[in-house]
Amino acid sequence: MDSSAAPAHLAPDTKTAPFPAPRLAVGVVTAVFVSISLIGFLHVLFLNVGPGEIALSFTCIVALLLMQLLWYGRAAARLRSPFGYGILAAQACLVYLPIMIFGQAWVGMPGFLAGSVLLVLRPAAAWTAFAAIVASMGVAQLMFTGAPIDILYTSISTVTTGLVVYGLSRLTALVVEVQSTRAEIARMAVLRERLRFARDLHDLLGYSLSAITLKIELTHRLMEKSPQEASDQLLEILEISRLALSDARTVATGYRELSLEEECRSAVSVLSAADISVQLDSDHTDLPVRVSTVLATVLREGVTNLLRHSKAKHCEITIRQTQDHASIEIVNDDVPRSPKTPKDTGRSGLHNLAGRAAEIGGSVTVEQEPNMFRLRVDVPLRFERRGSAGRS
């Protein structure tokens, strides 16, 4: 089986906290923006202005806050659109025009605009506009007090506020994106686990069920002619059934090693029972476990396809090992089934074999001629697992 399949426990973990992260991000952003707005409003109150000016400053601050939260903080907002540019222009009016009324008390508010231009404009234009806004606040402070320390403080404050506004406005969108990506990874993990289950079920049980069917048919024919041979066949059916049960239990648990030698003996027995002459030529020493398992799986699938999709009379199985590679080749005289037989080319099984071989750097070759079918798989004895280096 596939030991590299994504673990199924990834999916349930995503259910532990599906929504708090975005909500927390929105809460943090809202608290920071409200605090910045409240500081600006308090500066206006310290001017001892009348109720009309207070109401005007409050309205402007609320409008800036709503723009920042409801538009720039939205994950799906189309910032670079005519409407987005219109919002940016309106924000520019709200941070610059009130300076004429409130003077120095309003010089902290352009930080919202500085952060917004970084969100809306393209990088070159955005940083140019950002620098222009910071410089304009320095000039405004120069006109109000002329003190170098005040000019420096205002410039640094505008830079800091702008970067905070930009970062926090991006925060919510990034958190939502991460949450969405996490859910997608969970869905992909579940899908991969389902594919692994289906592939292992096909590879492990297809051969066993085909062998059981074949041997039951043979036993039925031998019941009257040779009771003792029929009894022997029943014992083999019992053994294959136990193996199929064990395989079914291991499908959901993970990787299972297959013995190439046992599969060779089983293949010869099953093919002989089907009146197919078998020539097995096996020349190999101790193979790495994963290589042996892949070759054993190939042998299972090849024999299963032979029994299900043809009326072959001869089969040659060749297993070879060199210093760096191992290979298995299954050749049979491909006599097709009768037209009444449902057409099933076994492509699902061959696709599974190609995937298993590719996982350890191997390749699958299929050749089909009018009277011959050849399945060959070559795999390296040393390989790297996908994503991490690993020796066999």
Secondary structure as UniProt FT lines:
FT   TURN            3..4
FT   TURN            8..9
FT   HELIX           10..13
FT   TURN            14..15
FT   HELIX           20..45
FT   TURN            46..48
FT   HELIX           51..66
FT   HELIX           67..72
FT   TURN            75..76
FT   HELIX           82..96
FT   TURN            97..98
FT   HELIX           99..102
FT   HELIX           103..106
FT   TURN            107..109
FT   HELIX           110..120
FT   HELIX           123..144
FT   HELIX           148..225
FT   HELIX           227..251
FT   TURN            252..253
FT   HELIX           260..273
FT   TURN            274..275
FT   STRAND          277..283
FT   HELIX           289..309
FT   STRAND          314..321
FT   STRAND          325..332
FT   TURN            339..340
FT   HELIX           347..359
FT   TURN            360..361
FT   STRAND          363..369
FT   TURN            370..371
FT   STRAND          372..380
FT   TURN            386..387
//
